[in-house]
Amino acid sequence: MSTQRIAFLTNYPPARTSAGPLSPVRRAVSALIHAFEAIAIDYRIKRDIAELKALSDETLRDIGIKRSEIQSLVHEQAHGRPGRRHAHD
């Protein structure tokens, strides 16, 4: 399902019936979307960590990453927190 389709589903005004808005349905859809997003983020984190760990120490040094920093840097990027800054940035 595309991001636009997901945004459409979550931003669409609640349907009204004689019983009122269908908020439990919207909450359920929102919970499913958040669960899928969490699974996707977890998958990307594991994939990126594996890719970086597969690099040689020389390659990691060339891109300015210490092997001991891989997990924290990937998690920072995945969760939208800024990574460390280099003097030349």
C-alpha positions in Angstrom: 0.0 0.0 0.0 1.5 3.3 -1.0 2.3 6.1 1.5 -0.3 8.3 -0.2 -2.9 5.6 0.2 -2.0 5.2 3.9 -2.2 9.0 4.4 -5.5 9.0 2.8 -6.8 6.3 5.1 -5.6 8.0 8.3 -6.5 11.6 7.4 -9.9 10.9 6.0 -12.7 12.4 8.2 -14.6 9.7 10.2 -17.7 8.4 8.6 -20.9 9.4 10.4 -23.7 7.1 11.0 -26.7 7.4 13.3 -24.6 6.0 16.0 -21.9 8.6 15.6 -18.3 8.5 14.2 -16.6 5.1 13.6 -13.6 6.0 15.8 -12.9 2.4 17.0 -12.4 1.5 13.3 -10.1 4.4 12.7 -8.1 3.6 15.8 -7.7 0.0 14.7 -6.6 1.1 11.2 -4.1 3.5 12.8 -2.8 0.9 15.1 -2.2 -1.5 12.2 -0.4 1.2 10.2 1.8 2.0 13.1 2.6 -1.7 13.6 3.6 -2.1 9.9 5.7 1.1 10.1 7.5 -0.3 13.2 8.2 -3.6 11.5 9.5 -1.8 8.4 11.8 0.4 10.5 13.1 -2.6 12.4 13.8 -4.4 9.1 15.7 -1.4 7.7 17.8 -1.1 10.9 18.8 -4.7 10.9 19.6 -4.6 7.1 21.7 -1.4 7.5 23.6 -2.7 10.5 24.4 -5.9 8.6 25.6 -4.0 5.5 27.9 -1.7 7.6 29.2 -4.6 9.6 30.1 -6.4 6.3 32.4 -3.5 5.3 36.1 -3.7 6.0 37.7 -1.7 8.8 39.5 0.4 6.1 36.2 1.2 4.3 34.5 2.2 7.6 37.5 4.4 8.4 37.2 6.0 5.0 33.6 7.0 5.6 34.4 8.1 9.2 32.6 5.4 11.1 34.1 3.2 13.9 32.8 -0.3 14.1 31.7 0.3 17.6 29.5 3.2 16.4 27.5 1.3 13.8 24.5 0.3 15.9 24.0 3.7 17.5 24.5 5.6 14.2 22.0 3.4 12.4 19.4 3.8 15.2 19.9 7.6 15.3 19.3 7.8 11.6 16.3 5.4 11.6 14.5 7.4 14.4 15.1 10.8 12.8 17.7 12.0 15.4 20.7 13.8 14.0 23.8 11.8 13.8 27.2 13.1 15.0 28.6 16.1 13.2 32.0 16.2 11.7 34.2 19.3 11.8 33.9 19.8 8.1 30.0 19.6 8.1 
